[in-house]
Amino acid sequence: MPTDNIVIAGGGQAGFQVAASLRQEGFAGRITIVGDEPGVPYQRPPLSKAYLLGKVGAHALRFRPPEYFEEHCIDRLHDRVAMIDRDARIVQLASGSSLPYDHLVIATGARNRVPALPGVELDGVFGLRTLADADALSPRIAHIRHAVVLGAGFIGLEFAAVAAARGASVHVLELGTRPMARALSENMSALFTVAHRSWGVTLDLSCGLQRILGQDGKVTGVQTSDGRHLPADLLVYGIGVLPNDELAQGAGLQVRDGICVDAQLLTSDPNISAIGDVASFSSPYAERPMRLESVQNAIDQAKCVAARLLGRPAAYEALPWFWTDQGELKLQIAGISEGHDETVLLGSADTRQLSVLCFRAGRLIAVESANRPIDHMSARKILARAPRLTPAQAAEPGFELKAYEAATRPA
Ligand SMILES: Cc1cc2nc3c(=O)[nH]c(=O)nc-3n(C[C@H](O)[C@H](O)[C@H](O)COP(=O)(O)OP(=O)(O)OC[C@H]3O[C@@H](n4cnc5c(N)ncnc54)[C@H](O)[C@@H]3O)c2cc1C
């Protein structure tokens, strides 16, 4: 059966990219993006960085202007996909209408995990996921005196760096023993710990929140898990996300912390793919199925699905990479460092130009580079070709990833 009518649930990074790639590669059928956020699809990374700092406006976040969608015959519906009828191949929308599909791409992303704490409903408590969140938060930053950040993950620390740069006193509370521990080596966590403290951020590790305190409906402070009271006129939480996989679950698709997909990103229904933050997939770069919350993953998975729908099926095997900007630090990560048992350092934490090469059982699995973009670009090439670099080689005086990459480049 030909695929003439593609419906995409979710108009974020992955949903937009699959539509754009389909058109770019010559798909002539119907494409409809159903997205529950208003406006044209936009990128999220600047929301916790340049946009909050006032360095870029909302227009700069849009992937394409509205005319692009008209010119490329990509229909956009501001609606929510409420239900999938797999037998009839129809999606029911929250507005009450329905849409038939030949192929459905679920790109519904993830949503913030909201802390289950007394006071979370107070004015001044924010998550940061959408443009609407950033627009609500942004005008407050100039006026806050005391910001509390719950969670020292990427988004919490990006916000902390922005708020500190804008003059607020910032207190970060993190239950774990080091920042960004889920994704980073100890050496890199240590570099960011020192950097945040040097920017005036208080980083309270092994400490959580008991309650958020307020007066007249507004946040005034917090009570920490060890009983201290801290003043706060703003609280931002960044304690992880939950995949928006209920749609798939309701349709009887296989779901396990995200929608389970096969090597080609197909769900357990051959007429439905899932991509981006919501997809749980296996990767040659990881030991177990995972979800990745990154721009690279959303874009590359979208391209992989578009190619399959155009008759060029291939397994999804892209190398994962990610970045975060905090203060003057740009951290770029290539590969997945989980389970590493040995590291080799290039550069120095003192100069804040450091790369951490992460090895597992003697094999290079990831490279984290702070303010060393050349290392990052070289690492991406090296990791993509099953590296034979040993820890001993990397530890030799004068070793450089760029030179190693050039010397081992296939002819
Ligand atoms: C503040 C912030 C900063 C980030 N910074 C970085 C960074 O520096 N580097 C990096 O690599 N990544 C970063 N990310 C992560 C990156 O933005 C995400 O991985 C990426 O947006 C995932 O794309 P997606 O399309 O899967 O999900 P999303 O972009 O979240 O899009 C999903 C869309 O689907 C909509 N939706 C959900 N359910 C339905 C439904 N039933 N019907 C219709 N629509 C629905 C959602 O509202 C949303 O609009 C950041 C994310 C955030 C929030």
The ligand as an ORCA input file, in Angstrom:
! r2SCAN-3c Opt
* xyz 0 1
  C      15.063     24.371     27.989
  C      15.661     23.272     27.149
  C      16.989     23.350     26.746
  C      17.542     22.352     25.973
  N      18.850     22.455     25.578
  C      19.393     21.496     24.788
  C      20.732     21.605     24.341
  O      21.449     22.538     24.689
  N      21.207     20.635     23.507
  C      20.446     19.592     23.096
  O      20.912     18.736     22.333
  N      19.170     19.463     23.528
  C      18.623     20.376     24.354
  N      17.333     20.249     24.777
  C      16.580     19.055     24.407
  C      15.916     19.180     23.047
  O      15.300     20.428     22.890
  C      14.899     18.055     22.908
  O      15.609     16.835     22.968
  C      14.127     18.136     21.601
  O      13.323     19.285     21.584
  C      13.270     16.891     21.427
  O      12.469     17.031     20.298
  P      11.056     16.278     20.226
  O      10.437     16.720     18.951
  O      11.228     14.855     20.509
  O      10.226     16.872     21.454
  P       9.699     18.336     21.651
  O      10.618     19.333     21.023
  O       9.399     18.473     23.092
  O       8.329     18.383     20.829
  C       7.218     17.615     21.153
  C       5.983     18.429     20.833
  O       4.846     17.564     20.825
  C       3.786     18.223     21.509
  N       2.817     17.204     21.929
  C       2.879     16.348     22.979
  N       1.803     15.550     23.013
  C       1.042     15.877     21.953
  C      -0.179     15.393     21.430
  N      -0.843     14.371     22.015
  N      -0.699     15.967     20.319
  C      -0.043     16.990     19.713
  N       1.125     17.500     20.144
  C       1.670     16.938     21.250
  C       4.508     18.931     22.631
  O       3.719     19.920     23.238
  C       5.699     19.503     21.872
  O       5.350     20.696     21.230
  C      16.762     21.238     25.577
  C      15.428     21.149     26.005
  C      14.877     22.145     26.781
  C      13.442     22.033     27.243
*
